[in-house]
Amino acid sequence: MDRDSTNLQAPRLGPTAPLYPELPQLCEVSGPVTVNNIYPGFVQQFSPALVLRRREACWVHEPNGLQLYPIPGLSRPVYDCRLVSSYHGLPLYVATCCPTQGFSSASSSSSAAPVARASLGKTQGGYPVPVSTLTLSSLTIPSNSLLVAVASVVGSAGLVGSVRWGPYTLGVDAEAILPGAASLAGSLAILSATIDSGGTNDLVLTSTLPGALTLQAMRVSGLYDDVPDQSASATGVASAPDSGSTGNTTAVPEYVQGAFLMLTPPSWSWLNGFLSGGQDLSQTVQGVSVSVTEGWKQLAALQAVDAALGGGNAAAWAGACVTYF
């Protein structure tokens, strides 16, 4: 007989195990097994667009001794579960069936492929005639993805003011200003926006004051919430560029974006497992060689991250590093 959530059993006159109603729930398994075949996880909730969103933390138990994580091809498997108890202060669910596939998420899905990045282009301008705006034309961004941009302004005390793609204004996740001892004023920022509704629009940088501007853009997919997690930024003079260490990340997987603005740069290479984004920009501003480089990596474990360049010292530099989940 199929029962609803009301307990229809007669009461027992003595101690007994608690009776839990059938509470079906989709749960994401977010990490490797701990003890007794219990896995860390997150409750999943349907949003109005029939996609899954990560909600409160929980534990997931597989009673038959089967492995729930990892599943080849699924960066985060989601299982049909039911609530049975609590464990270490969190709800405990039992997996009742196989991994759920075919759902899209507002940021990533239970059937999502590993984190993927696509370089969208680069542009620069504003020397010898300073400008206040710079445009990357006709960038196509799919729905439910993360748009990341690296922007800089050199030759004035202006800051990276705003970056917009269609109706979306990118938030500044980290910003670094060239030190006062540098031969030129300038700043660098890493920005991002969660693109819920995709399309094709121009990406437009507007600085607070005219200067020599640069803009680089990347698209990232396969994350959970498409939001920033940890960040670090630093500046230096006559030293090797190094963003400093972020705090420990809080999710797996995470995408990491690093970037550096350098005056009189060395012949650099990315360190600490970062890959070059292949979108470096260089120009001469007021007789000074100026370069902007961006690099990235993917994290498969919770950890702190440090973006750094090898190859020698830059006359002055500003750098930043941001992680996203």
VOPAGU-2260 file (C-alpha; in pm, 1 decimal, decimal comma):
REM VOPAGU-2260
SITE   aa  ch    i         X         Y         Z
SITE  MET   A    0       0,0       0,0       0,0
SITE  ASP   A    1     131,1     340,9     -90,3
SITE  ARG   A    2     121,3     566,9     214,4
SITE  ASP   A    3     155,1     937,9     247,5
SITE  SER   A    4     380,8    1107,1     502,6
SITE  THR   A    5     136,9    1053,4     792,5
SITE  ASN   A    6     236,5     780,9    1037,3
SITE  LEU   A    7     -52,5     532,3    1031,0
SITE  GLN   A    8     104,4     271,6    1260,0
SITE  ALA   A    9     -42,7     204,2    1603,1
SITE  PRO   A   10     165,6     343,1    1889,4
SITE  ARG   A   11     402,2     110,8    2075,0
SITE  LEU   A   12     420,0     106,8    2451,5
SITE  GLY   A   13     796,6     102,1    2484,4
SITE  PRO   A   14    1126,5     225,7    2340,9
SITE  THR   A   15    1153,8     173,0    1970,0
SITE  ALA   A   16    1337,9     309,7    1668,0
SITE  PRO   A   17    1193,7     633,9    1529,6
SITE  LEU   A   18     964,9     605,0    1229,6
SITE  TYR   A   19    1056,0     839,5     946,6
SITE  PRO   A   20     803,9     927,9     675,5
SITE  GLU   A   21     893,3     871,7     312,8
SITE  LEU   A   22    1061,1    1198,3     215,3
SITE  PRO   A   23    1211,5    1153,8    -132,2
SITE  GLN   A   24    1487,3    1398,4    -217,5
SITE  LEU   A   25    1753,6    1447,0    -482,6
SITE  CYS   A   26    2096,1    1467,9    -320,3
SITE  GLU   A   27    2430,8    1551,0    -477,1
SITE  VAL   A   28    2731,8    1347,4    -365,7
SITE  SER   A   29    3013,6    1600,4    -340,2
SITE  GLY   A   30    3315,0    1405,9    -218,6
SITE  PRO   A   31    3474,5    1068,7    -148,6
SITE  VAL   A   32    3345,0     818,2     106,9
SITE  THR   A   33    3416,2     876,8     477,3
SITE  VAL   A   34    3318,9     581,9     702,4
SITE  ASN   A   35    3039,1     324,2     687,3
SITE  ASN   A   36    2985,8     409,8     320,0
SITE  ILE   A   37    2866,5     761,9     407,0
SITE  TYR   A   38    2942,9    1045,5     165,1
SITE  PRO   A   39    2929,9    1425,4     203,2
SITE  GLY   A   40    2665,5    1589,0      -9,9
SITE  PHE   A   41    2417,4    1865,7     -71,6
SITE  VAL   A   42    2039,9    1865,3     -96,1
SITE  GLN   A   43    1920,2    1968,8    -442,2
SITE  GLN   A   44    1622,5    2194,0    -505,3
SITE  PHE   A   45    1431,3    2256,1    -825,5
SITE  SER   A   46    1419,4    2619,2    -931,9
SITE  PRO   A   47    1124,8    2754,6   -1135,8
SITE  ALA   A   48    1310,4    2684,3   -1459,9
SITE  LEU   A   49    1319,8    2311,3   -1373,0
SITE  VAL   A   50    1688,1    2312,5   -1298,9
SITE  LEU   A   51    1874,2    2197,9    -989,7
SITE  ARG   A   52    2030,8    2428,4    -733,4
SITE  ARG   A   53    2259,0    2327,1    -447,3
SITE  ARG   A   54    2109,7    2391,5    -103,1
SITE  GLU   A   55    2197,7    2275,4     250,4
SITE  ALA   A   56    2476,3    2027,8     328,7
SITE  CYS   A   57    2387,5    1669,1     415,8
SITE  TRP   A   58    2523,7    1314,4     433,7
SITE  VAL   A   59    2435,3    1036,4     187,8
SITE  HIS   A   60    2456,2     666,4     281,8
SITE  GLU   A   61    2472,3     382,8      29,2
SITE  PRO   A   62    2343,1      73,3     217,5
SITE  ASN   A   63    2463,5    -189,2     -32,1
SITE  GLY   A   64    2833,4    -104,8     -23,0
SITE  LEU   A   65    2836,6      41,8    -373,3
SITE  GLN   A   66    3058,4     333,1    -471,1
SITE  LEU   A   67    2874,8     662,7    -523,9
SITE  TYR   A   68    3166,0     892,4    -604,6
SITE  PRO   A   69    3332,4     956,2    -838,8
SITE  ILE   A   70    3124,4     850,2   -1137,7
SITE  PRO   A   71    3304,7     865,4   -1474,1
SITE  GLY   A   72    3155,0    1144,2   -1684,1
SITE  LEU   A   73    2969,7    1302,8   -1391,0
SITE  SER   A   74    3155,8    1577,8   -1208,7
SITE  ARG   A   75    2885,0    1568,5    -938,1
SITE  PRO   A   76    2648,0    1267,5    -936,1
SITE  VAL   A   77    2296,9    1330,0    -803,9
SITE  TYR   A   78    2096,8    1040,9    -655,0
SITE  ASP   A   79    1737,8     968,7    -564,8
SITE  CYS   A   80    1741,8     950,8    -185,1
SITE  ARG   A   81    1514,3     948,5     117,8
SITE  LEU   A   82    1560,5    1101,9     461,0
SITE  VAL   A   83    1633,4     846,2     733,2
SITE  SER   A   84    1811,4    1019,3    1022,3
SITE  SER   A   85    2079,8    1271,3    1112,2
SITE  TYR   A   86    2457,1    1228,0    1125,7
SITE  HIS   A   87    2714,6    1463,9    1276,6
SITE  GLY   A   88    2456,6    1739,0    1298,8
SITE  LEU   A   89    2335,2    1714,5     937,9
SITE  PRO   A   90    2046,1    1528,8     770,5
SITE  LEU   A   91    2130,1    1173,5     666,0
SITE  TYR   A   92    1979,8    1042,3     342,7
SITE  VAL   A   93    1994,1     692,1     196,2
SITE  ALA   A   94    2052,6     655,5    -176,0
SITE  THR   A   95    1769,3     454,9    -327,3
SITE  CYS   A   96    1868,1     451,5    -692,0
SITE  CYS   A   97    2118,6     523,1    -957,5
SITE  PRO   A   98    2270,7     861,3   -1049,6
SITE  THR   A   99    2016,5    1104,2   -1186,5
SITE  GLN   A  100    2111,0    1241,6   -1528,7
SITE  GLY   A  101    1961,3    1479,9   -1780,7
SITE  PHE   A  102    1907,0    1777,7   -1549,5
SITE  SER   A  103    2059,7    2114,0   -1624,4
SITE  SER   A  104    2148,9    2344,8   -1340,3
SITE  ALA   A  105    2145,4    2716,9   -1296,0
SITE  SER   A  106    2521,9    2683,2   -1284,4
SITE  SER   A  107    2612,8    2324,6   -1354,3
SITE  SER   A  108    2436,9    1994,8   -1365,0
SITE  SER   A  109    2445,8    1650,7   -1218,7
SITE  SER   A  110    2547,9    1532,0   -1563,4
SITE  ALA   A  111    2791,2    1816,3   -1620,6
SITE  ALA   A  112    3121,3    1753,9   -1787,1
SITE  PRO   A  113    3437,4    1865,1   -1607,2
SITE  VAL   A  114    3499,9    2237,2   -1591,1
SITE  ALA   A  115    3560,9    2376,8   -1939,3
SITE  ARG   A  116    3701,9    2714,9   -2040,2
SITE  ALA   A  117    3685,8    2893,7   -2374,6
SITE  SER   A  118    3891,1    3202,8   -2460,0
SITE  LEU   A  119    3660,9    3465,8   -2613,4
SITE  GLY   A  120    3911,3    3724,3   -2732,9
SITE  LYS   A  121    4125,2    4021,4   -2638,7
SITE  THR   A  122    4161,4    4386,0   -2734,8
SITE  GLN   A  123    4356,4    4696,4   -2634,7
SITE  GLY   A  124    4360,9    5067,1   -2717,3
SITE  GLY   A  125    4410,5    5416,8   -2582,3
SITE  TYR   A  126    4765,4    5505,3   -2676,3
SITE  PRO   A  127    4879,2    5755,7   -2787,6
SITE  VAL   A  128    4525,4    5897,3   -2749,9
SITE  PRO   A  129    4372,5    5788,6   -2415,1
SITE  VAL   A  130    4021,8    5640,7   -2425,4
SITE  SER   A  131    3753,6    5570,2   -2166,0
SITE  THR   A  132    3581,0    5277,3   -2337,8
SITE  LEU   A  133    3695,8    4957,3   -2505,4
SITE  THR   A  134    3479,7    4695,0   -2677,2
SITE  LEU   A  135    3503,9    4325,6   -2759,8
SITE  SER   A  136    3236,1    4285,1   -3024,8
SITE  SER   A  137    2975,3    4010,5   -3062,6
SITE  LEU   A  138    3060,0    3766,9   -2783,9
SITE  THR   A  139    2825,5    3467,6   -2776,5
SITE  ILE   A  140    2762,7    3331,8   -2426,3
SITE  PRO   A  141    2535,8    3030,7   -2364,6
SITE  SER   A  142    2282,8    3031,8   -2083,4
SITE  ASN   A  143    2386,7    2906,2   -1739,4
SITE  SER   A  144    2756,5    2981,5   -1773,8
SITE  LEU   A  145    3017,7    3206,0   -1616,3
SITE  LEU   A  146    3163,3    3505,1   -1801,1
SITE  VAL   A  147    3504,4    3616,1   -1669,8
SITE  ALA   A  148    3694,2    3925,7   -1783,8
SITE  VAL   A  149    4036,5    4070,9   -1711,1
SITE  ALA   A  150    4054,3    4448,0   -1758,7
SITE  SER   A  151    4328,5    4705,4   -1705,2
SITE  VAL   A  152    4391,6    5077,6   -1740,4
SITE  VAL   A  153    4741,1    5232,4   -1759,3
SITE  GLY   A  154    4867,4    5586,3   -1795,8
SITE  SER   A  155    4618,0    5751,6   -1565,4
SITE  ALA   A  156    4506,3    5724,7   -1204,6
SITE  GLY   A  157    4173,8    5583,7   -1322,4
SITE  LEU   A  158    4034,6    5249,6   -1214,9
SITE  VAL   A  159    3860,4    4978,3   -1409,6
SITE  GLY   A  160    3515,1    5127,0   -1373,9
SITE  SER   A  161    3263,2    4882,2   -1519,4
SITE  VAL   A  162    3237,3    4598,2   -1768,8
SITE  ARG   A  163    2901,7    4511,2   -1925,2
SITE  TRP   A  164    2778,1    4234,3   -2153,8
SITE  GLY   A  165    2427,2    4309,4   -2273,3
SITE  PRO   A  166    2204,4    4339,4   -1963,6
SITE  TYR   A  167    2472,5    4201,7   -1730,5
SITE  THR   A  168    2718,3    4414,8   -1535,3
SITE  LEU   A  169    3022,3    4214,4   -1428,5
SITE  GLY   A  170    3116,8    4237,8   -1063,6
SITE  VAL   A  171    3472,7    4319,1    -958,6
SITE  ASP   A  172    3605,1    4006,2    -784,6
SITE  ALA   A  173    3962,4    4132,3    -728,2
SITE  GLU   A  174    4148,8    4451,7    -815,6
SITE  ALA   A  175    4510,0    4564,7    -776,5
SITE  ILE   A  176    4656,5    4913,6    -829,2
SITE  LEU   A  177    5013,1    4963,7    -948,2
SITE  PRO   A  178    5230,1    5086,3    -658,2
SITE  GLY   A  179    5306,7    5455,2    -626,2
SITE  ALA   A  180    5674,3    5394,6    -706,0
SITE  ALA   A  181    5584,3    5270,9   -1054,2
SITE  SER   A  182    5668,9    5487,3   -1352,9
SITE  LEU   A  183    5304,6    5479,5   -1465,4
SITE  ALA   A  184    4974,3    5474,4   -1280,5
SITE  GLY   A  185    4738,6    5189,8   -1354,5
SITE  SER   A  186    4515,2    4913,8   -1224,2
SITE  LEU   A  187    4404,9    4558,9   -1307,1
SITE  ALA   A  188    4078,1    4382,8   -1223,2
SITE  ILE   A  189    3924,4    4036,1   -1258,0
SITE  LEU   A  190    3548,5    4055,3   -1304,3
SITE  SER   A  191    3267,5    3806,6   -1360,7
SITE  ALA   A  192    2894,9    3759,6   -1412,6
SITE  THR   A  193    2662,8    3460,1   -1403,1
SITE  ILE   A  194    2487,0    3450,5   -1740,2
SITE  ASP   A  195    2141,5    3302,1   -1682,4
SITE  SER   A  196    2007,4    3395,7   -2025,0
SITE  GLY   A  197    2259,9    3364,8   -2305,2
SITE  GLY   A  198    2291,5    3542,9   -2635,7
SITE  THR   A  199    2530,5    3757,9   -2838,8
SITE  ASN   A  200    2633,5    4101,1   -2712,7
SITE  ASP   A  201    2932,4    4335,0   -2703,7
SITE  LEU   A  202    3154,1    4329,6   -2395,5
SITE  VAL   A  203    3222,9    4692,7   -2305,2
SITE  LEU   A  204    3483,7    4824,2   -2059,4
SITE  THR   A  205    3436,4    5176,5   -1924,2
SITE  SER   A  206    3719,2    5319,0   -1711,2
SITE  THR   A  207    3679,8    5594,8   -1453,6
SITE  LEU   A  208    3942,0    5807,5   -1633,9
SITE  PRO   A  209    4084,9    5788,2   -1988,9
SITE  GLY   A  210    4396,6    5577,6   -2035,9
SITE  ALA   A  211    4546,0    5285,9   -2225,9
SITE  LEU   A  212    4294,1    5002,8   -2178,0
SITE  THR   A  213    4304,1    4624,8   -2221,6
SITE  LEU   A  214    4025,2    4366,7   -2209,8
SITE  GLN   A  215    4035,0    3986,4   -2219,0
SITE  ALA   A  216    3732,1    3755,8   -2189,6
SITE  MET   A  217    3674,0    3390,6   -2100,7
SITE  ARG   A  218    3367,8    3163,4   -2078,0
SITE  VAL   A  219    3354,5    2888,9   -1812,8
SITE  SER   A  220    3107,9    2600,1   -1784,5
SITE  GLY   A  221    3071,2    2300,2   -1554,2
SITE  LEU   A  222    3062,8    2487,4   -1221,8
SITE  TYR   A  223    2788,3    2469,3    -959,6
SITE  ASP   A  224    2688,6    2826,4    -886,8
SITE  ASP   A  225    2913,0    3031,2   -1120,2
SITE  VAL   A  226    3012,5    3266,6    -839,1
SITE  PRO   A  227    3347,2    3375,1    -688,7
SITE  ASP   A  228    3478,9    3194,5    -382,1
SITE  GLN   A  229    3829,1    3304,5    -275,9
SITE  SER   A  230    4055,9    3583,8    -399,6
SITE  ALA   A  231    4397,3    3740,3    -351,3
SITE  SER   A  232    4575,5    4043,4    -495,8
SITE  ALA   A  233    4917,4    4204,6    -459,7
SITE  THR   A  234    5153,0    4459,9    -614,0
SITE  GLY   A  235    5528,1    4495,8    -631,0
SITE  VAL   A  236    5828,4    4687,1    -762,9
SITE  ALA   A  237    6143,0    4524,8    -906,2
SITE  SER   A  238    6020,7    4179,2    -806,6
SITE  ALA   A  239    5864,7    3862,2    -946,5
SITE  PRO   A  240    5485,9    3888,4    -991,4
SITE  ASP   A  241    5294,9    3685,1    -730,1
SITE  SER   A  242    4930,1    3734,3    -629,8
SITE  GLY   A  243    4975,7    3587,2    -283,8
SITE  SER   A  244    4769,7    3299,9    -151,5
SITE  THR   A  245    4390,6    3287,2    -147,9
SITE  GLY   A  246    4199,5    3131,4     137,3
SITE  ASN   A  247    4108,7    2763,5     118,2
SITE  THR   A  248    3843,9    2692,4    -144,6
SITE  THR   A  249    3505,5    2561,3     -33,0
SITE  ALA   A  250    3390,3    2343,5    -324,1
SITE  VAL   A  251    3513,2    2097,8    -585,0
SITE  PRO   A  252    3562,0    2152,9    -871,2
SITE  GLU   A  253    3665,7    2518,1    -888,0
SITE  TYR   A  254    3795,0    2730,6   -1172,1
SITE  VAL   A  255    4084,3    2966,7   -1095,4
SITE  GLN   A  256    4157,7    3285,8   -1288,9
SITE  GLY   A  257    4489,0    3464,6   -1248,6
SITE  ALA   A  258    4610,0    3785,6   -1414,2
SITE  PHE   A  259    4904,1    4026,7   -1401,5
SITE  LEU   A  260    4965,8    4379,9   -1528,7
SITE  MET   A  261    5340,8    4442,0   -1569,3
SITE  LEU   A  262    5563,6    4736,3   -1655,6
SITE  THR   A  263    5889,8    4640,5   -1829,1
SITE  PRO   A  264    5807,4    4271,2   -1790,5
SITE  PRO   A  265    6051,6    3978,8   -1805,8
SITE  SER   A  266    6009,7    3682,6   -2041,4
SITE  TRP   A  267    5758,3    3518,2   -1812,0
SITE  SER   A  268    5601,7    3176,4   -1768,3
SITE  TRP   A  269    5311,7    3068,7   -1546,3
SITE  LEU   A  270    5391,5    2872,7   -1229,5
SITE  ASN   A  271    5199,3    2662,3    -976,1
SITE  GLY   A  272    5010,6    2456,9   -1232,2
SITE  PHE   A  273    4851,6    2752,9   -1413,1
SITE  LEU   A  274    4804,0    2737,3   -1788,0
SITE  SER   A  275    4846,9    3042,6   -2006,7
SITE  GLY   A  276    4515,9    3166,0   -2141,1
SITE  GLY   A  277    4683,6    3246,8   -2473,4
SITE  GLN   A  278    4546,8    3602,3   -2470,4
SITE  ASP   A  279    4849,6    3810,2   -2369,1
SITE  LEU   A  280    4853,7    4178,5   -2462,5
SITE  SER   A  281    5151,8    4413,8   -2492,0
SITE  GLN   A  282    5191,0    4778,0   -2591,7
SITE  THR   A  283    5420,7    5074,0   -2524,3
SITE  VAL   A  284    5269,6    5353,4   -2316,7
SITE  GLN   A  285    5466,0    5677,1   -2266,4
SITE  GLY   A  286    5784,1    5492,0   -2359,3
SITE  VAL   A  287    5725,1    5207,6   -2112,0
SITE  SER   A  288    5662,7    4847,2   -2218,9
SITE  VAL   A  289    5332,1    4728,2   -2068,3
SITE  SER   A  290    5199,9    4370,6   -2072,7
SITE  VAL   A  291    4889,8    4195,4   -1940,2
SITE  THR   A  292    4876,2    3818,5   -1910,0
SITE  GLU   A  293    4600,1    3589,7   -1787,0
SITE  GLY   A  294    4623,7    3225,1   -1683,1
SITE  TRP   A  295    4397,4    2963,3   -1532,4
SITE  LYS   A  296    4374,1    2623,9   -1367,6
SITE  GLN   A  297    4112,1    2381,1   -1236,9
SITE  LEU   A  298    4104,0    2256,2    -877,7
SITE  ALA   A  299    3998,7    1901,6    -786,8
SITE  ALA   A  300    4051,7    1941,7    -410,1
SITE  LEU   A  301    3993,1    2202,6    -142,4
SITE  GLN   A  302    4305,7    2417,6    -118,6
SITE  ALA   A  303    4458,0    2764,3    -123,4
SITE  VAL   A  304    4585,4    2896,4    -456,9
SITE  ASP   A  305    4873,8    3127,2    -547,8
SITE  ALA   A  306    4914,9    3270,6    -898,4
SITE  ALA   A  307    5274,8    3351,3    -985,0
SITE  LEU   A  308    5503,1    3411,7   -1283,2
SITE  GLY   A  309    5856,8    3287,2   -1330,0
SITE  GLY   A  310    6130,1    3428,0   -1549,2
SITE  GLY   A  311    6253,3    3728,2   -1355,9
SITE  ASN   A  312    6146,4    4060,9   -1209,6
SITE  ALA   A  313    5913,6    4323,5   -1353,4
SITE  ALA   A  314    5986,7    4690,8   -1295,0
SITE  ALA   A  315    5638,8    4715,4   -1138,7
SITE  TRP   A  316    5334,8    4489,6   -1138,3
SITE  ALA   A  317    4982,6    4434,8   -1008,6
SITE  GLY   A  318    4827,7    4089,6    -990,1
SITE  ALA   A  319    4514,8    3908,8    -880,6
SITE  CYS   A  320    4377,1    3557,2    -845,2
SITE  VAL   A  321    4012,0    3449,0    -802,8
SITE  THR   A  322    3853,6    3105,3    -758,7
SITE  TYR   A  323    3500,0    3023,3    -876,2
SITE  PHE   A  324    3260,7    2736,7    -800,9
